[in-house]
Amino acid sequence: MRFDLPAPDNETRPFWDAARDERLLIQRCRACGRHQFYPRPFCKVCWHDDVAWVEASGRGTLYTWSVVHVNDLPPFPERVPYVAAIVELEEGPRIMTNIVDCEFDALRVGLPVEVTFRPASDDVTLPLFRPTAA
């Protein structure tokens, strides 16, 4: 197992299986209708335990970011510089991710972005975000 990749478990397996199929899943509470991410067995708003996986649009906006120029932990030295970011999904939840296919000078709060997928191993495909095509 690689320490730099998520370890899918029973709670997150649907998310990682969908990502491998290039679909972005989030949860939606059937009681109050709110969307949430990261996966939980209950709604973070009303605490109801009737949450279901739903496909997200894959669209959002850049909420905040940092360009990482130094990361001494393996395997990250080979990856710098990269953009660590939080994207606010169209459905409401925020997701921690990386921004790819974008010049650093083009980054700005509110930048429209869309999900893209990159295989990281046989088991894990990462949802990343890039600027929305014009």
C-alpha positions as CSV (number, residue, x, y, z in Angstrom):
1,M,0.0,0.0,0.0
2,R,1.3,3.5,-0.9
3,F,1.1,6.0,1.9
4,D,0.6,8.9,-0.5
5,L,-2.7,7.5,-1.8
6,P,-6.1,7.1,-0.1
7,A,-6.9,3.6,1.2
8,P,-10.5,2.9,0.2
9,D,-12.6,1.4,2.9
10,N,-16.3,0.3,3.2
11,E,-17.4,3.9,3.8
12,T,-15.6,5.3,0.8
13,R,-15.5,2.4,-1.7
14,P,-18.5,3.7,-3.7
15,F,-16.7,7.1,-4.2
16,W,-13.4,5.4,-5.4
17,D,-15.2,2.8,-7.6
18,A,-17.1,5.7,-9.3
19,A,-13.9,7.7,-9.7
20,R,-12.3,4.8,-11.5
21,D,-15.3,5.0,-13.9
22,E,-14.7,8.8,-14.2
23,R,-17.8,9.7,-12.2
24,L,-17.8,12.0,-9.2
25,L,-20.0,10.9,-6.4
26,I,-21.1,12.8,-3.3
27,Q,-23.7,12.1,-0.7
28,R,-27.2,13.5,-0.4
29,C,-29.4,13.3,2.7
30,R,-32.8,11.9,1.9
31,A,-34.3,13.6,4.9
32,C,-33.2,17.2,4.4
33,G,-31.9,17.1,0.8
34,R,-28.4,18.6,1.6
35,H,-25.4,17.4,-0.2
36,Q,-22.2,16.5,1.6
37,F,-18.6,15.6,1.1
38,Y,-16.5,13.8,2.7
39,P,-18.5,10.5,3.1
40,R,-20.2,9.9,6.4
41,P,-22.8,7.4,7.6
42,F,-25.1,10.3,8.6
43,C,-26.0,13.8,7.5
44,K,-23.8,16.5,8.8
45,V,-26.7,19.0,8.9
46,C,-29.7,17.0,10.4
47,W,-27.8,13.9,11.6
48,H,-30.2,11.6,9.8
49,D,-28.7,8.3,8.8
50,D,-30.5,8.1,5.4
51,V,-27.8,9.3,3.1
52,A,-27.3,8.1,-0.5
53,W,-24.6,8.4,-3.1
54,V,-25.5,10.7,-6.0
55,E,-23.5,11.7,-9.1
56,A,-22.3,15.3,-8.9
57,S,-22.2,17.6,-11.9
58,G,-18.4,17.8,-11.7
59,R,-18.6,21.6,-12.0
60,G,-17.6,24.1,-9.3
61,T,-15.5,27.1,-8.5
62,L,-12.1,27.5,-7.0
63,Y,-12.6,28.5,-3.4
64,T,-8.9,28.7,-2.3
65,W,-5.5,27.4,-3.3
66,S,-1.9,27.3,-2.6
67,V,1.0,26.6,-5.1
68,V,3.3,24.1,-3.4
69,H,6.9,24.7,-4.4
70,V,8.6,22.6,-1.7
71,N,7.4,19.3,-0.3
72,D,10.2,17.1,1.1
73,L,8.1,14.0,1.7
74,P,8.4,11.3,-0.9
75,P,7.0,11.1,-3.6
76,F,6.1,14.8,-3.6
77,P,9.5,16.3,-4.5
78,E,9.1,15.0,-8.1
79,R,5.6,16.6,-8.3
80,V,6.4,20.2,-7.3
81,P,5.2,22.7,-8.1
82,Y,1.6,21.7,-7.8
83,V,-1.7,23.4,-6.8
84,A,-3.4,22.2,-3.6
85,A,-6.9,23.6,-3.7
86,I,-10.4,23.5,-2.3
87,V,-13.2,23.6,-4.9
88,E,-16.8,24.4,-4.0
89,L,-18.9,22.1,-6.0
90,E,-22.1,23.3,-7.8
91,E,-24.1,21.2,-5.3
92,G,-22.6,23.0,-2.3
93,P,-19.9,20.9,-0.7
94,R,-16.3,21.7,-0.8
95,I,-13.7,19.1,-1.9
96,M,-9.9,19.2,-1.3
97,T,-8.1,18.5,-4.6
98,N,-5.4,19.6,-7.0
99,I,-5.9,22.0,-9.9
100,V,-4.3,20.8,-13.1
101,D,-3.9,22.1,-16.7
102,C,-3.8,25.7,-15.5
103,E,-1.1,28.4,-15.4
104,F,-0.5,29.6,-11.8
105,D,-1.1,33.2,-12.9
106,A,-4.6,32.2,-14.1
107,L,-5.8,31.0,-10.7
108,R,-8.3,33.2,-8.9
109,V,-11.1,32.8,-6.4
110,G,-14.3,31.9,-8.3
111,L,-12.5,30.4,-11.3
112,P,-15.0,28.0,-12.9
113,V,-13.6,24.5,-12.8
114,E,-14.6,21.0,-13.9
115,V,-13.5,17.5,-12.7
116,T,-11.0,15.4,-14.6
117,F,-9.7,12.0,-13.5
118,R,-6.2,10.6,-13.4
119,P,-5.3,7.0,-12.4
120,A,-2.8,6.9,-9.6
121,S,-2.7,3.1,-9.1
122,D,-4.8,0.1,-10.1
123,D,-7.2,0.8,-7.2
124,V,-7.2,4.6,-7.0
125,T,-8.2,7.2,-9.6
126,L,-8.0,10.7,-8.4
127,P,-10.6,13.4,-9.2
128,L,-8.7,16.5,-10.0
129,F,-10.0,19.8,-11.3
130,R,-9.1,22.0,-14.3
131,P,-10.5,25.3,-15.6
132,T,-13.8,24.9,-17.4
133,A,-13.4,24.9,-21.2
134,A,-14.7,28.1,-22.7
